[in-house]
């Protein structure tokens, strides 16, 4: 008898963005000035989710850029949103490294948001 499989799909961009704004950047900065609030918050949330949900498989999807098929069809789509803060953007490569080191698969596709991939 095989064990039941459970897949946990995460909108990584959304989760990291939530963490970024939930934790004050000035409290999560390295000696070299690199902000780590999104990384720390994301790691805390994903560990909690994995402990709670006990998935057999985990995958994380990320946004690539603001330009998506939706903005091609409807130019006003998210047109009034502020640009992504550099302090957030600078953490993304480290976040991907963290996910890789945990053996978690992650995906992104130009022209699509993470929730489209999910």
mmCIF file of the C-alpha atoms, coordinates in Angstrom:
data_MODEL
# 
_entry.id   MODEL 
# 
loop_
_atom_site.group_PDB 
_atom_site.id 
_atom_site.type_symbol 
_atom_site.label_atom_id 
_atom_site.label_alt_id 
_atom_site.label_comp_id 
_atom_site.label_asym_id 
_atom_site.label_entity_id 
_atom_site.label_seq_id 
_atom_site.pdbx_PDB_ins_code 
_atom_site.Cartn_x 
_atom_site.Cartn_y 
_atom_site.Cartn_z 
_atom_site.occupancy 
_atom_site.B_iso_or_equiv 
_atom_site.pdbx_formal_charge 
_atom_site.auth_seq_id 
_atom_site.auth_comp_id 
_atom_site.auth_asym_id 
_atom_site.auth_atom_id 
_atom_site.pdbx_PDB_model_num 
ATOM 1   C CA . UNK A 1 1   ? 0.000  0.000  0.000   1.00 0.00 ? 1   UNK A CA 1 
ATOM 2   C CA . UNK A 1 2   ? 1.511  3.326  -1.048  1.00 0.00 ? 2   UNK A CA 1 
ATOM 3   C CA . UNK A 1 3   ? 1.348  6.432  1.078   1.00 0.00 ? 3   UNK A CA 1 
ATOM 4   C CA . UNK A 1 4   ? -0.903 9.259  -0.039  1.00 0.00 ? 4   UNK A CA 1 
ATOM 5   C CA . UNK A 1 5   ? 0.979  11.946 -1.946  1.00 0.00 ? 5   UNK A CA 1 
ATOM 6   C CA . UNK A 1 6   ? 0.450  15.622 -1.265  1.00 0.00 ? 6   UNK A CA 1 
ATOM 7   C CA . UNK A 1 7   ? 1.704  18.479 -3.438  1.00 0.00 ? 7   UNK A CA 1 
ATOM 8   C CA . UNK A 1 8   ? 2.236  21.927 -1.946  1.00 0.00 ? 8   UNK A CA 1 
ATOM 9   C CA . UNK A 1 9   ? 2.278  24.681 -4.605  1.00 0.00 ? 9   UNK A CA 1 
ATOM 10  C CA . UNK A 1 10  ? 3.407  28.111 -3.449  1.00 0.00 ? 10  UNK A CA 1 
ATOM 11  C CA . UNK A 1 11  ? 3.190  31.516 -5.101  1.00 0.00 ? 11  UNK A CA 1 
ATOM 12  C CA . UNK A 1 12  ? 6.718  32.423 -4.083  1.00 0.00 ? 12  UNK A CA 1 
ATOM 13  C CA . UNK A 1 13  ? 6.596  35.966 -5.371  1.00 0.00 ? 13  UNK A CA 1 
ATOM 14  C CA . UNK A 1 14  ? 3.485  36.746 -3.355  1.00 0.00 ? 14  UNK A CA 1 
ATOM 15  C CA . UNK A 1 15  ? 4.858  35.080 -0.232  1.00 0.00 ? 15  UNK A CA 1 
ATOM 16  C CA . UNK A 1 16  ? 8.206  36.874 -0.488  1.00 0.00 ? 16  UNK A CA 1 
ATOM 17  C CA . UNK A 1 17  ? 6.476  40.213 -1.129  1.00 0.00 ? 17  UNK A CA 1 
ATOM 18  C CA . UNK A 1 18  ? 4.296  39.727 1.960   1.00 0.00 ? 18  UNK A CA 1 
ATOM 19  C CA . UNK A 1 19  ? 7.381  38.920 4.019   1.00 0.00 ? 19  UNK A CA 1 
ATOM 20  C CA . UNK A 1 20  ? 9.218  41.955 2.631   1.00 0.00 ? 20  UNK A CA 1 
ATOM 21  C CA . UNK A 1 21  ? 6.530  44.377 3.772   1.00 0.00 ? 21  UNK A CA 1 
ATOM 22  C CA . UNK A 1 22  ? 5.758  42.559 7.036   1.00 0.00 ? 22  UNK A CA 1 
ATOM 23  C CA . UNK A 1 23  ? 9.302  42.738 8.401   1.00 0.00 ? 23  UNK A CA 1 
ATOM 24  C CA . UNK A 1 24  ? 11.124 46.074 8.732   1.00 0.00 ? 24  UNK A CA 1 
ATOM 25  C CA . UNK A 1 25  ? 14.097 46.103 6.357   1.00 0.00 ? 25  UNK A CA 1 
ATOM 26  C CA . UNK A 1 26  ? 16.278 47.993 8.828   1.00 0.00 ? 26  UNK A CA 1 
ATOM 27  C CA . UNK A 1 27  ? 16.043 45.039 11.241  1.00 0.00 ? 27  UNK A CA 1 
ATOM 28  C CA . UNK A 1 28  ? 17.080 42.515 8.579   1.00 0.00 ? 28  UNK A CA 1 
ATOM 29  C CA . UNK A 1 29  ? 20.242 43.762 6.913   1.00 0.00 ? 29  UNK A CA 1 
ATOM 30  C CA . UNK A 1 30  ? 23.696 42.209 6.641   1.00 0.00 ? 30  UNK A CA 1 
ATOM 31  C CA . UNK A 1 31  ? 26.882 44.031 7.631   1.00 0.00 ? 31  UNK A CA 1 
ATOM 32  C CA . UNK A 1 32  ? 27.355 44.806 3.931   1.00 0.00 ? 32  UNK A CA 1 
ATOM 33  C CA . UNK A 1 33  ? 23.908 46.397 3.699   1.00 0.00 ? 33  UNK A CA 1 
ATOM 34  C CA . UNK A 1 34  ? 22.076 43.568 1.919   1.00 0.00 ? 34  UNK A CA 1 
ATOM 35  C CA . UNK A 1 35  ? 18.435 43.442 2.999   1.00 0.00 ? 35  UNK A CA 1 
ATOM 36  C CA . UNK A 1 36  ? 17.249 39.995 4.101   1.00 0.00 ? 36  UNK A CA 1 
ATOM 37  C CA . UNK A 1 37  ? 13.721 40.599 5.396   1.00 0.00 ? 37  UNK A CA 1 
ATOM 38  C CA . UNK A 1 38  ? 12.000 38.896 2.432   1.00 0.00 ? 38  UNK A CA 1 
ATOM 39  C CA . UNK A 1 39  ? 14.389 35.940 2.630   1.00 0.00 ? 39  UNK A CA 1 
ATOM 40  C CA . UNK A 1 40  ? 13.935 35.490 6.370   1.00 0.00 ? 40  UNK A CA 1 
ATOM 41  C CA . UNK A 1 41  ? 10.161 35.879 6.256   1.00 0.00 ? 41  UNK A CA 1 
ATOM 42  C CA . UNK A 1 42  ? 9.826  33.556 3.264   1.00 0.00 ? 42  UNK A CA 1 
ATOM 43  C CA . UNK A 1 43  ? 11.984 30.896 4.932   1.00 0.00 ? 43  UNK A CA 1 
ATOM 44  C CA . UNK A 1 44  ? 9.961  31.127 8.135   1.00 0.00 ? 44  UNK A CA 1 
ATOM 45  C CA . UNK A 1 45  ? 6.662  30.834 6.268   1.00 0.00 ? 45  UNK A CA 1 
ATOM 46  C CA . UNK A 1 46  ? 7.696  27.936 4.039   1.00 0.00 ? 46  UNK A CA 1 
ATOM 47  C CA . UNK A 1 47  ? 9.125  25.964 6.974   1.00 0.00 ? 47  UNK A CA 1 
ATOM 48  C CA . UNK A 1 48  ? 5.879  26.505 8.861   1.00 0.00 ? 48  UNK A CA 1 
ATOM 49  C CA . UNK A 1 49  ? 3.793  25.434 5.851   1.00 0.00 ? 49  UNK A CA 1 
ATOM 50  C CA . UNK A 1 50  ? 5.844  22.282 5.336   1.00 0.00 ? 50  UNK A CA 1 
ATOM 51  C CA . UNK A 1 51  ? 5.622  21.340 9.015   1.00 0.00 ? 51  UNK A CA 1 
ATOM 52  C CA . UNK A 1 52  ? 1.868  21.970 9.076   1.00 0.00 ? 52  UNK A CA 1 
ATOM 53  C CA . UNK A 1 53  ? 0.887  20.458 5.725   1.00 0.00 ? 53  UNK A CA 1 
ATOM 54  C CA . UNK A 1 54  ? 3.471  17.631 5.579   1.00 0.00 ? 54  UNK A CA 1 
ATOM 55  C CA . UNK A 1 55  ? 3.633  17.522 1.770   1.00 0.00 ? 55  UNK A CA 1 
ATOM 56  C CA . UNK A 1 56  ? 5.450  14.801 -0.145  1.00 0.00 ? 56  UNK A CA 1 
ATOM 57  C CA . UNK A 1 57  ? 6.298  17.312 -2.889  1.00 0.00 ? 57  UNK A CA 1 
ATOM 58  C CA . UNK A 1 58  ? 6.799  21.090 -2.900  1.00 0.00 ? 58  UNK A CA 1 
ATOM 59  C CA . UNK A 1 59  ? 7.103  23.507 -5.817  1.00 0.00 ? 59  UNK A CA 1 
ATOM 60  C CA . UNK A 1 60  ? 7.390  27.283 -5.798  1.00 0.00 ? 60  UNK A CA 1 
ATOM 61  C CA . UNK A 1 61  ? 6.428  29.574 -8.679  1.00 0.00 ? 61  UNK A CA 1 
ATOM 62  C CA . UNK A 1 62  ? 7.790  33.085 -9.181  1.00 0.00 ? 62  UNK A CA 1 
ATOM 63  C CA . UNK A 1 63  ? 6.949  36.100 -11.307 1.00 0.00 ? 63  UNK A CA 1 
ATOM 64  C CA . UNK A 1 64  ? 9.640  37.112 -13.787 1.00 0.00 ? 64  UNK A CA 1 
ATOM 65  C CA . UNK A 1 65  ? 8.660  40.653 -14.701 1.00 0.00 ? 65  UNK A CA 1 
ATOM 66  C CA . UNK A 1 66  ? 5.702  43.006 -14.739 1.00 0.00 ? 66  UNK A CA 1 
ATOM 67  C CA . UNK A 1 67  ? 5.129  42.466 -18.453 1.00 0.00 ? 67  UNK A CA 1 
ATOM 68  C CA . UNK A 1 68  ? 2.644  39.622 -18.847 1.00 0.00 ? 68  UNK A CA 1 
ATOM 69  C CA . UNK A 1 69  ? 0.149  38.449 -21.413 1.00 0.00 ? 69  UNK A CA 1 
ATOM 70  C CA . UNK A 1 70  ? -2.487 40.349 -19.418 1.00 0.00 ? 70  UNK A CA 1 
ATOM 71  C CA . UNK A 1 71  ? -0.656 43.655 -19.747 1.00 0.00 ? 71  UNK A CA 1 
ATOM 72  C CA . UNK A 1 72  ? -0.343 43.014 -23.487 1.00 0.00 ? 72  UNK A CA 1 
ATOM 73  C CA . UNK A 1 73  ? -4.120 42.572 -23.766 1.00 0.00 ? 73  UNK A CA 1 
ATOM 74  C CA . UNK A 1 74  ? -5.060 45.197 -21.195 1.00 0.00 ? 74  UNK A CA 1 
ATOM 75  C CA . UNK A 1 75  ? -2.344 47.868 -20.759 1.00 0.00 ? 75  UNK A CA 1 
ATOM 76  C CA . UNK A 1 76  ? -4.040 49.217 -17.615 1.00 0.00 ? 76  UNK A CA 1 
ATOM 77  C CA . UNK A 1 77  ? -3.507 45.881 -15.828 1.00 0.00 ? 77  UNK A CA 1 
ATOM 78  C CA . UNK A 1 78  ? -1.613 46.790 -12.633 1.00 0.00 ? 78  UNK A CA 1 
ATOM 79  C CA . UNK A 1 79  ? -0.634 50.079 -14.291 1.00 0.00 ? 79  UNK A CA 1 
ATOM 80  C CA . UNK A 1 80  ? -1.100 52.055 -11.071 1.00 0.00 ? 80  UNK A CA 1 
ATOM 81  C CA . UNK A 1 81  ? 1.107  49.830 -8.931  1.00 0.00 ? 81  UNK A CA 1 
ATOM 82  C CA . UNK A 1 82  ? 4.366  51.222 -7.659  1.00 0.00 ? 82  UNK A CA 1 
ATOM 83  C CA . UNK A 1 83  ? 7.514  49.699 -9.104  1.00 0.00 ? 83  UNK A CA 1 
ATOM 84  C CA . UNK A 1 84  ? 9.079  46.788 -7.251  1.00 0.00 ? 84  UNK A CA 1 
ATOM 85  C CA . UNK A 1 85  ? 11.498 48.118 -4.609  1.00 0.00 ? 85  UNK A CA 1 
ATOM 86  C CA . UNK A 1 86  ? 15.186 47.490 -5.351  1.00 0.00 ? 86  UNK A CA 1 
ATOM 87  C CA . UNK A 1 87  ? 15.549 46.232 -1.758  1.00 0.00 ? 87  UNK A CA 1 
ATOM 88  C CA . UNK A 1 88  ? 13.088 43.448 -2.605  1.00 0.00 ? 88  UNK A CA 1 
ATOM 89  C CA . UNK A 1 89  ? 14.516 42.683 -6.037  1.00 0.00 ? 89  UNK A CA 1 
ATOM 90  C CA . UNK A 1 90  ? 18.050 42.350 -4.617  1.00 0.00 ? 90  UNK A CA 1 
ATOM 91  C CA . UNK A 1 91  ? 16.893 39.455 -2.417  1.00 0.00 ? 91  UNK A CA 1 
ATOM 92  C CA . UNK A 1 92  ? 15.401 37.292 -5.152  1.00 0.00 ? 92  UNK A CA 1 
ATOM 93  C CA . UNK A 1 93  ? 18.595 35.555 -6.305  1.00 0.00 ? 93  UNK A CA 1 
ATOM 94  C CA . UNK A 1 94  ? 19.409 34.675 -2.691  1.00 0.00 ? 94  UNK A CA 1 
ATOM 95  C CA . UNK A 1 95  ? 15.878 33.399 -2.206  1.00 0.00 ? 95  UNK A CA 1 
ATOM 96  C CA . UNK A 1 96  ? 16.262 31.124 -5.239  1.00 0.00 ? 96  UNK A CA 1 
ATOM 97  C CA . UNK A 1 97  ? 19.578 29.848 -3.835  1.00 0.00 ? 97  UNK A CA 1 
ATOM 98  C CA . UNK A 1 98  ? 17.873 29.116 -0.510  1.00 0.00 ? 98  UNK A CA 1 
ATOM 99  C CA . UNK A 1 99  ? 15.115 27.156 -2.230  1.00 0.00 ? 99  UNK A CA 1 
ATOM 100 C CA . UNK A 1 100 ? 17.668 25.231 -4.313  1.00 0.00 ? 100 UNK A CA 1 
ATOM 101 C CA . UNK A 1 101 ? 19.684 24.344 -1.207  1.00 0.00 ? 101 UNK A CA 1 
ATOM 102 C CA . UNK A 1 102 ? 16.522 22.913 0.364   1.00 0.00 ? 102 UNK A CA 1 
ATOM 103 C CA . UNK A 1 103 ? 15.913 20.722 -2.685  1.00 0.00 ? 103 UNK A CA 1 
ATOM 104 C CA . UNK A 1 104 ? 12.680 22.523 -3.539  1.00 0.00 ? 104 UNK A CA 1 
ATOM 105 C CA . UNK A 1 105 ? 11.801 22.930 -7.203  1.00 0.00 ? 105 UNK A CA 1 
ATOM 106 C CA . UNK A 1 106 ? 10.957 26.416 -8.398  1.00 0.00 ? 106 UNK A CA 1 
ATOM 107 C CA . UNK A 1 107 ? 9.614  27.710 -11.685 1.00 0.00 ? 107 UNK A CA 1 
ATOM 108 C CA . UNK A 1 108 ? 9.119  30.949 -13.543 1.00 0.00 ? 108 UNK A CA 1 
ATOM 109 C CA . UNK A 1 109 ? 8.140  31.747 -17.108 1.00 0.00 ? 109 UNK A CA 1 
ATOM 110 C CA . UNK A 1 110 ? 8.493  35.042 -18.929 1.00 0.00 ? 110 UNK A CA 1 
ATOM 111 C CA . UNK A 1 111 ? 5.106  36.629 -19.609 1.00 0.00 ? 111 UNK A CA 1 
ATOM 112 C CA . UNK A 1 112 ? 3.317  34.873 -16.750 1.00 0.00 ? 112 UNK A CA 1 
ATOM 113 C CA . UNK A 1 113 ? 2.785  35.554 -13.073 1.00 0.00 ? 113 UNK A CA 1 
ATOM 114 C CA . UNK A 1 114 ? 3.380  32.874 -10.461 1.00 0.00 ? 114 UNK A CA 1 
ATOM 115 C CA . UNK A 1 115 ? -0.336 32.307 -9.898  1.00 0.00 ? 115 UNK A CA 1 
ATOM 116 C CA . UNK A 1 116 ? -0.770 31.657 -13.643 1.00 0.00 ? 116 UNK A CA 1 
ATOM 117 C CA . UNK A 1 117 ? 1.810  28.879 -13.438 1.00 0.00 ? 117 UNK A CA 1 
ATOM 118 C CA . UNK A 1 118 ? 0.126  27.377 -10.409 1.00 0.00 ? 118 UNK A CA 1 
# 
